[in-house]
């Protein structure tokens, strides 16, 4: 919004842009009068919807204006040097189990980190929403388990570990594939089953893999013993890497999880077990499925931490704490991330038959991870609205391009049907639907 | 011994699809048997395929209840409940997820009567699971594991092809004094619609059903594949003038060797088809037994048109499944042998 008006000219007499939704021009109205769509012209020329968010920012700008003797300060020409480089935040204290101290409650986040987290979370959110759209257009078929709402978990965990560490999760894996190094293009092409996909189009939504990311696993709970095995390999090779092994609140009731806890604790494997508790195992709420909903205590002989999974800084801090614990050779540790998913279990689940729309709305408005991060950054003068908007626009473009690629890339060739069954040299013959035609399997 | 199930139209019938006929069967069971309990993942609100809709409201939450996500636990629990005398009907959400329970089924349930010298048995256990390809299921929502269980003496494996068969066979399984696994073709849940009697009725197990008499080729299949076979039979009649006998095996274990062998003696050619991978699929067992019994009657090698020996593919499903063209091709080859 341009402040270059002389003080005597009444604000409401000009055409003005609302600072937040400045693409849309609004005819100004005298103060207090309703504009179209129920918005009230406020003193600073904001529409009501953005007033709350922009208040702090406005006051900063006005302060700057006052210091310069009331001369114009054009917001859009604000330099990045005006931003604070880092700020300290108070985060929620984590409940601990069998630990003397928990993760820190005072954390520092730099501007660059904040922007990076914002960009990653926004990319993940947009990617999932695009997948939703493509699924409804039947371009993506099969099963599609979306991760929106839980972005803070993936981003927070990744911020605390290195790319050389290992990670394995269940089928809600699009977010992790992205944070572990997959590109949006490849992820979307895998969803549509094209040859440009990250698993060559043969896996689909639930089976995405990349370096040090072991998927993407369909069977509930089956990935947890695998994670312990990866951790054993890390310990054996002595490379100070660890394995982050994720599962959900539904999987927490599987027998193999407890078998894995036992092995991991017995052999002091460097594995971080993370239970992403989003409150619902498909359609069953945790109260109705679990005798004890304190998933972080389920390890019994493994120390545990319960973390607010909607706050990226909380997750990052707790993951750092857990990673340090593991790397020091003390053995496994269990983290429960309390998070929420906005979509249903998968695309065939509307998500409202076992929970109310009000509940989803409440979480969206009060604890959305992206909004929380945005508010934090804006209120601490670490970024401007325009900058974040720019990121949004870039992300949108990236997703659009990826969706375009995913829709137009050709499907894998038919020869791929039988490839990669076994490791074989020379190629193996595969029997098929009739004994007269055999296919070749190359690996 | 009745070979064919003749449907008596005197009793009131209702238009039902497959999942509704399952609900009707379960409803009849819960009404007539006070010890019957239904449990599994998400059965309380009706199940992911709506097979148990309304049962919890009607019979109470202590008879229709959800279990946590633990297949091994579900089946083990079911075995225990059955041994103690309850009629336990366990649901495994997809047949692809039955493997954690494989040990419980094969080692515990199947061998209970044998190892206890008939002192104990878990005969009142029935396990239901959606089965087979569905068009977009890919690796873990399309599997047909009947062959794994066919290798296990002590249990019965049953697969219906339509709502009328489903209700009758399910009620037979529940009434049967052996642990049974009932696979329901998930693609037929909504697609197959028939007039199903509201009253309970049973279709005897271990009896194959001849759907269409013929003299040249015997086609054997079960579940969804039977509908493919019927189309193939029509195509063969129309294009090749070949008369096909279509047999629905219905019970995979113990299977009706007599019907199949008698049919092969009549026709001399056999085609078996299923979606599961060909190596070690149940067609191999049928093929082997038939060649033992009817070797001299065979005019051509027994043909098996089955899925490829790959994991059930994601994007290649239309190429993977044994569709009518592949079966038709196989019939042509057999006729011209």
Interface residues (C-beta under 8 A of the other chain):
Chain A: X141 X142 X143 X193 X201 X202 X203 X204 X206 X207 X218 X219 X220 X221 X250 X251 X253 X254 X255 X256 X281 X282 X283 X284 X288 X289 X290 X353 X354 X411 X412 X414 X416 X417 X418 X421 X430 X431 X432 X433 X434 X435 X436 X439 X441
Chain B: X41 X42 X45 X48 X66 X68 X69 X70 X72 X73 X96 X97 X99 X100 X136 X137 X138 X139 X140 X141 X278 X279 X301 X303 X304 X305 X306 X307 X308 X309 X310 X311 X313 X314 X315 X316 X319 X320 X321 X322 X326 X329 X330 X333
